[in-house]
């Protein structure tokens, strides 16, 4: 059974507001982008699990898997297309103010797509079905937050998913540790 007080606090703390505050923490942006670029981890899903963690919840794996498919479609068809366009235009934007303006517009659209995705994650998380809620209370004393977060994202065995090379493995490992350290302090 879910704690109604904890659930009420979650309802009063929008995921978008949490995402902006947490992403602004030192090292979080870099950690998220390392995991996104190295492992293909969805930053919005990292932020969802971090938000749930801070409020003492976690997503039920089966329900999460179904919604993850929907969110992945959104990311692939909308957000990643905008990100690719923005990154492609970066060198040209240095030479042309009109391209720089276009790139800035695309960047704003990408941010809005991320915001919409986070809103959809939040709506999903807050849906309560009588006998099958999407959330459950997480264990109180998580000793290894980085491992907990990896497990939520189904990256249980880091070496299987990590790019080759010691420095790549170290940067990915450092990204997980940065997220974990900030989550421990963010509560």
Secondary structure, 3 states (H helix, E strand, C coil): CCCHHHHHHHHCCCHHHHHHHHHCCCCHHHHHHHHHHHHCCCHHHHHHHHHHHHCCEEECHHHHHHHHHHHHHHHHHHHHHHHHHHHHHHHHHCCCHHHHHHHHHHHHHHHHHHHHHHHHHHHHHHCCCCCCCCEEECCCCCCCHHHHHHHHCCCCCHHHHCCCCHHHHHHHHHHHHHHHHHHHHHC
